[in-house]
Amino acid sequence: KNKMTDIYSQQKRNRRITYSLMLGFFIFVVALGLSVDVYTYGDLSAIGAGNTFRLPVATIAAFAFASINGFTSYFYGSSIVIRSLGAQELKFDDQSHKRFRNTVTEMALASGLPMPKTYVIADPAPNAFATGRDPAHSVVVVTQGLLDSMTREELQAVVAHEMGHIKTYDILTMTVVTVLVGTVSILSDWAVRTWRYGGIRPRRAVKDKGGIHPLILLFIGVFVLLSPIFSRIIAMSVSRNREYAADASAAQFTRNPLALSSALKKIDAFTSPLKNARRATAHLFISDPLHRKLDEKEGLVADVFSTHPPIKERIRRLEAMGYAQSGGAG
């Protein structure tokens, strides 16, 4: 009962975090559009001053864009992620794909979840992730390298780890974050390029006041120039601690924590990064696909800027579970 209560509380917390992130993104994008209009016209009063009403085009466009993007990230975020990573449907004449499908079926039954869709990325780097907005619309994706390098027990453990993310609705939060982080980066880059190359020039601000108010410039700097950094920190912070919980779920579903420990060792031993992985999608995977050194460190900086907890610490915890099980059985 306590475990079920804990899972329900995690589900509620993840939904709350997701909706808060979407609301924050909406406010950010509208604020960005407003900053463009203020930069162009000088201040808010200048937009509607006098007989020549100036339509706040950037604010209206930002409002529409944020609404559409929020809808898209929630309902179609998983499809965007799958396409961006080059994931493909299974080929059932391939025995490794057939084994993967059977393993997912087994772990869906063990976890009490609906059968997720399954995809494979043609990449030799062993890795996996789950995505979707809820268990009924979930997807489990693995690389060909994972299928080629794992025993059946190790593959079960990796799939069970992803089922742990699905059961607690981690997939909703992490998928929405992926789309929003990518969008924020694009918007920020567009705004910087536009201002740098003169696409938007201040009018009344320069004419009537001799320049842009320092607070407006500060606003632009924080919301435009620093936004990609803030968004990445959010993406990293929502994923790091979730890996420990998903590892524990895998141990519960398979009753074999040492299998996941063994799988993580193999994943860690492969040092080449996954080709299609990007910073915006790195937090989705069971292990950092970019193999950044910061993920192997602990402390405040690592907690803020890395996407995954140290894999050696994860292995240590899983082995401790395995030894506890064997000790209890003896």
C-alpha positions as a LaTeX table, in Angstrom:
\begin{tabular}{lrrr}
\hline
Residue & $x$ (\AA) & $y$ (\AA) & $z$ (\AA) \\
\hline
Lys1 & 0.00 & 0.00 & 0.00 \\
Asn2 & 2.84 & 2.40 & 0.86 \\
Lys3 & 4.49 & 1.72 & $-2.49$ \\
Met4 & 1.24 & 2.39 & $-4.36$ \\
Thr5 & 0.72 & 5.59 & $-2.39$ \\
Asp6 & 4.27 & 6.64 & $-3.22$ \\
Ile7 & 3.73 & 5.95 & $-6.94$ \\
Tyr8 & 0.50 & 7.97 & $-6.94$ \\
Ser9 & 2.23 & 10.86 & $-5.20$ \\
Gln10 & 5.04 & 10.75 & $-7.79$ \\
Gln11 & 2.48 & 10.76 & $-10.59$ \\
Lys12 & 0.71 & 13.80 & $-9.13$ \\
Arg13 & 4.02 & 15.59 & $-8.54$ \\
Asn14 & 5.16 & 14.94 & $-12.12$ \\
Arg15 & 1.89 & 16.23 & $-13.55$ \\
Arg16 & 2.18 & 19.33 & $-11.36$ \\
Ile17 & 5.78 & 19.93 & $-12.44$ \\
Thr18 & 4.84 & 19.46 & $-16.11$ \\
Tyr19 & 1.96 & 21.93 & $-16.01$ \\
Ser20 & 4.10 & 24.43 & $-14.09$ \\
Leu21 & 6.85 & 24.15 & $-16.71$ \\
Met22 & 4.34 & 24.66 & $-19.53$ \\
Leu23 & 2.88 & 27.71 & $-17.78$ \\
Gly24 & 6.37 & 29.09 & $-17.15$ \\
Phe25 & 7.26 & 28.55 & $-20.80$ \\
Phe26 & 4.08 & 30.33 & $-21.90$ \\
Ile27 & 4.86 & 33.33 & $-19.67$ \\
Phe28 & 8.47 & 33.36 & $-20.88$ \\
Val29 & 7.57 & 33.38 & $-24.58$ \\
Val30 & 4.94 & 36.10 & $-24.16$ \\
Ala31 & 7.45 & 38.13 & $-22.13$ \\
Leu32 & 9.97 & 37.65 & $-24.92$ \\
Gly33 & 7.47 & 38.96 & $-27.48$ \\
Leu34 & 6.64 & 41.88 & $-25.21$ \\
Ser35 & 10.34 & 42.70 & $-24.82$ \\
Val36 & 10.67 & 42.84 & $-28.61$ \\
Asp37 & 7.73 & 45.28 & $-28.84$ \\
Val38 & 9.09 & 47.39 & $-25.98$ \\
Tyr39 & 12.53 & 47.39 & $-27.59$ \\
Thr40 & 10.97 & 48.50 & $-30.87$ \\
Tyr41 & 8.60 & 51.19 & $-29.56$ \\
Gly42 & 10.37 & 52.36 & $-26.43$ \\
Asp43 & 7.85 & 51.46 & $-23.71$ \\
Leu44 & 4.38 & 50.02 & $-23.25$ \\
Ser45 & 2.64 & 53.40 & $-23.47$ \\
Ala46 & 4.26 & 54.03 & $-26.84$ \\
Ile47 & 2.51 & 51.00 & $-28.33$ \\
Gly48 & $-0.92$ & 52.58 & $-27.97$ \\
Ala49 & $-0.02$ & 56.26 & $-27.65$ \\
Gly50 & $-1.50$ & 59.03 & $-29.78$ \\
Asn51 & $-3.63$ & 58.57 & $-32.84$ \\
Thr52 & $-1.34$ & 55.96 & $-34.38$ \\
Phe53 & $-2.00$ & 52.74 & $-32.51$ \\
Arg54 & 0.87 & 50.32 & $-32.97$ \\
Leu55 & $-0.17$ & 46.70 & $-32.92$ \\
Pro56 & 2.09 & 44.68 & $-30.54$ \\
Val57 & 2.84 & 42.19 & $-33.28$ \\
Ala58 & 5.63 & 40.35 & $-31.46$ \\
Thr59 & 3.52 & 39.88 & $-28.31$ \\
Ile60 & 0.54 & 38.54 & $-30.28$ \\
Ala61 & 2.78 & 36.24 & $-32.30$ \\
Ala62 & 4.47 & 35.00 & $-29.13$ \\
Phe63 & 1.09 & 34.31 & $-27.50$ \\
Ala64 & $-0.03$ & 32.25 & $-30.49$ \\
Phe65 & 3.30 & 30.47 & $-30.74$ \\
Ala66 & 3.40 & 29.58 & $-27.03$ \\
Ser67 & $-0.16$ & 28.21 & $-27.17$ \\
Ile68 & 0.53 & 26.04 & $-30.21$ \\
Asn69 & 3.88 & 24.86 & $-28.87$ \\
Gly70 & 2.43 & 23.91 & $-25.48$ \\
Phe71 & $-0.30$ & 21.89 & $-27.19$ \\
Thr72 & 2.22 & 20.24 & $-29.51$ \\
Ser73 & 4.71 & 19.37 & $-26.75$ \\
Tyr74 & 1.98 & 17.71 & $-24.67$ \\
Phe75 & 0.21 & 15.70 & $-27.38$ \\
Tyr76 & 2.95 & 15.21 & $-29.98$ \\
Gly77 & 6.18 & 15.59 & $-27.99$ \\
Ser78 & 7.03 & 11.90 & $-28.17$ \\
Ser79 & 6.67 & 11.86 & $-31.98$ \\
Ile80 & 8.98 & 14.88 & $-32.23$ \\
Val81 & 11.57 & 13.18 & $-30.01$ \\
Ile82 & 11.41 & 9.90 & $-31.94$ \\
Arg83 & 11.87 & 11.63 & $-35.30$ \\
Ser84 & 14.71 & 13.82 & $-34.04$ \\
Leu85 & 16.65 & 10.77 & $-32.86$ \\
Gly86 & 16.06 & 8.75 & $-36.02$ \\
Ala87 & 14.18 & 5.94 & $-34.26$ \\
Gln88 & 12.57 & 3.35 & $-36.54$ \\
Glu89 & 9.87 & 0.71 & $-36.17$ \\
Leu90 & 10.90 & $-2.86$ & $-35.40$ \\
Lys91 & 11.80 & $-5.32$ & $-38.14$ \\
Phe92 & 10.41 & $-8.65$ & $-37.04$ \\
Asp93 & 12.65 & $-10.63$ & $-39.37$ \\
Asp94 & 15.46 & $-9.43$ & $-37.07$ \\
Gln95 & 15.73 & $-11.79$ & $-34.09$ \\
Ser96 & 17.08 & $-9.06$ & $-31.80$ \\
His97 & 14.03 & $-6.91$ & $-32.54$ \\
Lys98 & 11.71 & $-9.84$ & $-31.87$ \\
Arg99 & 13.47 & $-10.52$ & $-28.56$ \\
Phe100 & 13.13 & $-6.84$ & $-27.62$ \\
Arg101 & 9.40 & $-6.88$ & $-28.34$ \\
Asn102 & 8.91 & $-10.03$ & $-26.25$ \\
Thr103 & 10.90 & $-8.51$ & $-23.39$ \\
Val104 & 8.77 & $-5.35$ & $-23.42$ \\
Thr105 & 5.64 & $-7.51$ & $-23.30$ \\
Glu106 & 7.00 & $-9.37$ & $-20.26$ \\
Met107 & 7.93 & $-6.18$ & $-18.42$ \\
Ala108 & 4.58 & $-4.55$ & $-19.23$ \\
Leu109 & 2.90 & $-7.49$ & $-17.50$ \\
Ala110 & 5.35 & $-7.38$ & $-14.57$ \\
Ser111 & 4.79 & $-3.65$ & $-14.03$ \\
Gly112 & 1.02 & $-3.75$ & $-14.61$ \\
Leu113 & 1.26 & $-1.23$ & $-17.47$ \\
Pro114 & $-0.24$ & $-1.14$ & $-20.98$ \\
Met115 & 2.01 & $-2.38$ & $-23.77$ \\
Pro116 & 4.06 & 0.60 & $-25.01$ \\
Lys117 & 5.08 & 1.14 & $-28.63$ \\
Thr118 & 8.61 & 0.06 & $-29.45$ \\
Tyr119 & 11.32 & 1.59 & $-31.66$ \\
Val120 & 14.99 & 1.00 & $-32.38$ \\
Ile121 & 17.75 & 3.51 & $-33.19$ \\
Ala122 & 20.38 & 2.14 & $-35.58$ \\
Asp123 & 23.38 & 3.14 & $-33.49$ \\
Pro124 & 26.12 & 0.98 & $-31.96$ \\
Ala125 & 26.15 & 2.92 & $-28.65$ \\
Pro126 & 24.07 & 0.94 & $-26.11$ \\
Asn127 & 21.32 & 3.10 & $-24.63$ \\
Ala128 & 17.55 & 3.37 & $-24.12$ \\
Phe129 & 14.80 & 5.80 & $-23.16$ \\
Ala130 & 11.04 & 6.07 & $-22.74$ \\
Thr131 & 8.77 & 8.88 & $-23.86$ \\
Gly132 & 5.06 & 9.74 & $-24.12$ \\
Arg133 & 2.43 & 11.66 & $-22.19$ \\
Asp134 & 1.02 & 8.76 & $-20.12$ \\
Pro135 & 1.24 & 4.95 & $-19.86$ \\
Ala136 & $-1.46$ & 4.50 & $-22.53$ \\
His137 & 0.59 & 6.58 & $-25.02$ \\
Ser138 & 4.07 & 5.47 & $-24.01$ \\
Val139 & 7.04 & 4.49 & $-26.15$ \\
Val140 & 10.20 & 2.54 & $-25.30$ \\
Val141 & 13.19 & 3.09 & $-27.58$ \\
Val142 & 16.50 & 1.22 & $-27.54$ \\
Thr143 & 19.58 & 1.37 & $-29.71$ \\
Gln144 & 20.73 & $-1.54$ & $-31.84$ \\
Gly145 & 23.93 & $-1.47$ & $-29.81$ \\
Leu146 & 21.92 & $-2.24$ & $-26.66$ \\
Leu147 & 20.18 & $-5.20$ & $-28.32$ \\
Asp148 & 23.49 & $-6.56$ & $-29.60$ \\
Ser149 & 25.36 & $-6.28$ & $-26.30$ \\
Met150 & 22.83 & $-7.29$ & $-23.63$ \\
Thr151 & 21.87 & $-10.71$ & $-22.33$ \\
Arg152 & 18.15 & $-11.38$ & $-21.96$ \\
Glu153 & 18.27 & $-10.61$ & $-18.22$ \\
Glu154 & 20.15 & $-7.34$ & $-18.82$ \\
Leu155 & 17.69 & $-6.31$ & $-21.54$ \\
Gln156 & 14.80 & $-7.08$ & $-19.18$ \\
Ala157 & 16.39 & $-4.85$ & $-16.54$ \\
Val158 & 16.88 & $-1.93$ & $-18.93$ \\
Val159 & 13.29 & $-2.20$ & $-20.20$ \\
Ala160 & 12.07 & $-2.46$ & $-16.60$ \\
His161 & 13.96 & 0.76 & $-15.80$ \\
Glu162 & 12.08 & 2.51 & $-18.61$ \\
Met163 & 8.81 & 1.04 & $-17.33$ \\
Gly164 & 9.62 & 2.68 & $-14.01$ \\
His165 & 9.75 & 6.06 & $-15.77$ \\
Ile166 & 6.43 & 5.31 & $-17.49$ \\
Lys167 & 4.65 & 4.24 & $-14.29$ \\
Thr168 & 5.50 & 7.46 & $-12.43$ \\
Tyr169 & 4.76 & 9.74 & $-15.41$ \\
Asp170 & 8.42 & 10.78 & $-15.63$ \\
Ile171 & 7.96 & 10.42 & $-19.37$ \\
Leu172 & 5.43 & 13.26 & $-19.48$ \\
Thr173 & 7.68 & 15.71 & $-17.66$ \\
Met174 & 10.85 & 14.73 & $-19.50$ \\
Thr175 & 9.23 & 14.74 & $-22.95$ \\
Val176 & 7.62 & 18.16 & $-22.47$ \\
Val177 & 10.92 & 19.53 & $-21.13$ \\
Thr178 & 12.72 & 18.20 & $-24.22$ \\
Val179 & 10.44 & 20.07 & $-26.62$ \\
Leu180 & 10.35 & 23.26 & $-24.54$ \\
Val181 & 14.13 & 23.39 & $-24.05$ \\
Gly182 & 14.68 & 23.00 & $-27.78$ \\
Thr183 & 12.13 & 25.70 & $-28.53$ \\
Val184 & 13.62 & 28.15 & $-26.02$ \\
Ser185 & 17.05 & 27.68 & $-27.59$ \\
Ile186 & 15.66 & 28.37 & $-31.07$ \\
Leu187 & 13.75 & 31.45 & $-29.88$ \\
Ser188 & 16.74 & 32.85 & $-28.05$ \\
Asp189 & 18.99 & 32.31 & $-31.06$ \\
Trp190 & 16.43 & 34.00 & $-33.32$ \\
Ala191 & 16.11 & 37.01 & $-31.03$ \\
Val192 & 19.87 & 37.46 & $-30.70$ \\
Arg193 & 20.41 & 37.20 & $-34.46$ \\
Thr194 & 17.54 & 39.58 & $-35.18$ \\
Trp195 & 18.85 & 42.28 & $-32.88$ \\
Arg196 & 22.48 & 41.73 & $-33.89$ \\
Tyr197 & 21.82 & 42.10 & $-37.61$ \\
Gly198 & 19.35 & 44.95 & $-37.36$ \\
Gly199 & 16.11 & 43.15 & $-38.12$ \\
Ile200 & 14.45 & 45.12 & $-35.30$ \\
Arg201 & 15.43 & 48.71 & $-34.61$ \\
Pro202 & 14.23 & 50.85 & $-31.70$ \\
Arg203 & 12.01 & 53.75 & $-32.80$ \\
Arg204 & 10.36 & 55.93 & $-30.15$ \\
Ala205 & 12.83 & 54.76 & $-27.53$ \\
Val206 & 15.67 & 56.45 & $-29.35$ \\
Lys207 & 13.73 & 59.38 & $-30.73$ \\
Asp208 & 11.88 & 60.46 & $-27.60$ \\
Lys209 & 14.11 & 59.29 & $-24.77$ \\
Gly210 & 17.56 & 59.19 & $-26.24$ \\
Gly211 & 17.94 & 55.42 & $-25.82$ \\
Ile212 & 16.59 & 52.25 & $-24.28$ \\
His213 & 15.91 & 52.28 & $-20.56$ \\
Pro214 & 18.56 & 50.20 & $-18.71$ \\
Leu215 & 15.85 & 48.04 & $-17.10$ \\
Ile216 & 14.55 & 47.09 & $-20.54$ \\
Leu217 & 18.03 & 46.08 & $-21.64$ \\
Leu218 & 18.42 & 44.04 & $-18.45$ \\
Phe219 & 15.08 & 42.36 & $-19.11$ \\
Ile220 & 16.15 & 41.47 & $-22.64$ \\
Gly221 & 19.49 & 40.18 & $-21.44$ \\
Val222 & 18.01 & 37.88 & $-18.81$ \\
Phe223 & 15.11 & 36.54 & $-20.85$ \\
Val224 & 16.88 & 36.20 & $-24.18$ \\
Leu225 & 20.59 & 35.74 & $-23.70$ \\
Leu226 & 20.45 & 33.58 & $-20.57$ \\
Ser227 & 17.27 & 31.63 & $-21.32$ \\
Pro228 & 19.01 & 28.62 & $-22.94$ \\
Ile229 & 21.16 & 28.20 & $-19.81$ \\
Phe230 & 18.13 & 28.39 & $-17.50$ \\
Ser231 & 16.16 & 25.93 & $-19.63$ \\
Arg232 & 19.00 & 23.40 & $-19.67$ \\
Ile233 & 19.37 & 23.63 & $-15.89$ \\
Ile234 & 15.64 & 22.86 & $-15.58$ \\
Ala235 & 16.00 & 19.88 & $-17.94$ \\
Met236 & 18.90 & 18.51 & $-15.95$ \\
Ser237 & 17.36 & 19.05 & $-12.54$ \\
Val238 & 14.16 & 17.17 & $-13.44$ \\
Ser239 & 16.03 & 14.09 & $-14.63$ \\
Arg240 & 19.00 & 13.44 & $-12.32$ \\
Asn241 & 17.22 & 12.09 & $-9.22$ \\
Arg242 & 14.62 & 10.23 & $-11.29$ \\
Glu243 & 17.23 & 7.73 & $-12.44$ \\
Tyr244 & 17.71 & 6.34 & $-8.93$ \\
Ala245 & 13.95 & 5.84 & $-8.56$ \\
Ala246 & 13.68 & 4.12 & $-11.97$ \\
Asp247 & 16.63 & 1.85 & $-11.05$ \\
Ala248 & 14.76 & 0.83 & $-7.90$ \\
Ser249 & 11.61 & 0.16 & $-9.96$ \\
Ala250 & 13.61 & $-2.05$ & $-12.33$ \\
Ala251 & 14.88 & $-4.07$ & $-9.37$ \\
Gln252 & 11.31 & $-4.42$ & $-8.12$ \\
Phe253 & 9.85 & $-5.51$ & $-11.50$ \\
Thr254 & 12.61 & $-8.01$ & $-12.33$ \\
Arg255 & 13.61 & $-8.99$ & $-8.77$ \\
Asn256 & 17.14 & $-8.95$ & $-10.15$ \\
Pro257 & 19.00 & $-5.68$ & $-9.37$ \\
Leu258 & 22.33 & $-7.22$ & $-10.41$ \\
Ala259 & 21.07 & $-7.55$ & $-14.00$ \\
Leu260 & 20.63 & $-3.77$ & $-14.29$ \\
Ser261 & 23.98 & $-3.27$ & $-12.58$ \\
Ser262 & 25.61 & $-5.48$ & $-15.22$ \\
Ala263 & 23.78 & $-3.63$ & $-18.03$ \\
Leu264 & 24.93 & $-0.23$ & $-16.73$ \\
Lys265 & 28.53 & $-1.48$ & $-16.64$ \\
Lys266 & 28.32 & $-2.42$ & $-20.32$ \\
Ile267 & 26.71 & 0.91 & $-21.20$ \\
Asp268 & 29.39 & 2.78 & $-19.26$ \\
Ala269 & 32.20 & 0.84 & $-20.97$ \\
Phe270 & 31.10 & 2.06 & $-24.42$ \\
Thr271 & 32.66 & 5.53 & $-24.59$ \\
Ser272 & 31.57 & 6.74 & $-28.05$ \\
Pro273 & 28.58 & 9.13 & $-27.94$ \\
Leu274 & 25.26 & 8.33 & $-29.57$ \\
Lys275 & 25.36 & 10.07 & $-32.97$ \\
Asn276 & 21.93 & 11.73 & $-33.06$ \\
Ala277 & 21.81 & 12.67 & $-29.37$ \\
Arg278 & 21.73 & 16.36 & $-28.48$ \\
Arg279 & 21.80 & 18.28 & $-25.21$ \\
Ala280 & 18.05 & 18.81 & $-25.43$ \\
Thr281 & 17.40 & 15.04 & $-25.46$ \\
Ala282 & 20.29 & 13.77 & $-23.29$ \\
His283 & 18.22 & 13.71 & $-20.08$ \\
Leu284 & 15.79 & 11.17 & $-21.58$ \\
Phe285 & 18.28 & 8.30 & $-21.79$ \\
Ile286 & 19.13 & 5.69 & $-19.16$ \\
Ser287 & 22.74 & 6.92 & $-19.34$ \\
Asp288 & 24.14 & 10.19 & $-20.71$ \\
Pro289 & 24.44 & 9.55 & $-24.49$ \\
Leu290 & 27.01 & 12.35 & $-24.79$ \\
His291 & 29.33 & 10.81 & $-22.16$ \\
Arg292 & 30.10 & 14.11 & $-20.42$ \\
Lys293 & 32.54 & 13.90 & $-17.52$ \\
Leu294 & 30.35 & 16.06 & $-15.28$ \\
Asp295 & 27.84 & 13.22 & $-14.95$ \\
Glu296 & 30.43 & 11.18 & $-13.08$ \\
Lys297 & 30.86 & 13.83 & $-10.39$ \\
Glu298 & 28.87 & 14.68 & $-7.28$ \\
Gly299 & 28.28 & 17.95 & $-5.48$ \\
Leu300 & 26.33 & 21.15 & $-6.09$ \\
Val301 & 27.71 & 21.90 & $-9.57$ \\
Ala302 & 27.06 & 18.36 & $-10.77$ \\
Asp303 & 23.58 & 18.37 & $-9.23$ \\
Val304 & 22.68 & 21.51 & $-11.18$ \\
Phe305 & 24.41 & 20.99 & $-14.52$ \\
Ser306 & 24.53 & 17.23 & $-15.17$ \\
Thr307 & 21.68 & 15.16 & $-16.56$ \\
His308 & 22.40 & 11.87 & $-14.77$ \\
Pro309 & 23.72 & 10.77 & $-11.37$ \\
Pro310 & 27.14 & 9.05 & $-11.40$ \\
Ile311 & 26.71 & 5.66 & $-13.04$ \\
Lys312 & 29.16 & 4.08 & $-10.58$ \\
Glu313 & 26.97 & 5.22 & $-7.69$ \\
Arg314 & 23.92 & 3.73 & $-9.40$ \\
Ile315 & 25.81 & 0.46 & $-9.85$ \\
Arg316 & 26.87 & 0.51 & $-6.19$ \\
Arg317 & 23.28 & 0.95 & $-5.00$ \\
Leu318 & 22.00 & $-1.84$ & $-7.26$ \\
Glu319 & 24.73 & $-4.22$ & $-6.10$ \\
Ala320 & 23.87 & $-3.40$ & $-2.49$ \\
Met321 & 20.24 & $-4.38$ & $-3.26$ \\
Gly322 & 21.44 & $-7.60$ & $-4.86$ \\
Tyr323 & 23.65 & $-8.53$ & $-1.94$ \\
Ala324 & 20.82 & $-7.75$ & 0.48 \\
Gln325 & 18.54 & $-10.08$ & $-1.49$ \\
Ser326 & 21.05 & $-12.90$ & $-1.56$ \\
Gly327 & 21.80 & $-12.40$ & 2.15 \\
Gly328 & 18.11 & $-12.52$ & 2.96 \\
Ala329 & 17.65 & $-15.67$ & 0.89 \\
Gly330 & 20.58 & $-17.35$ & 2.67 \\
\hline
\end{tabular}
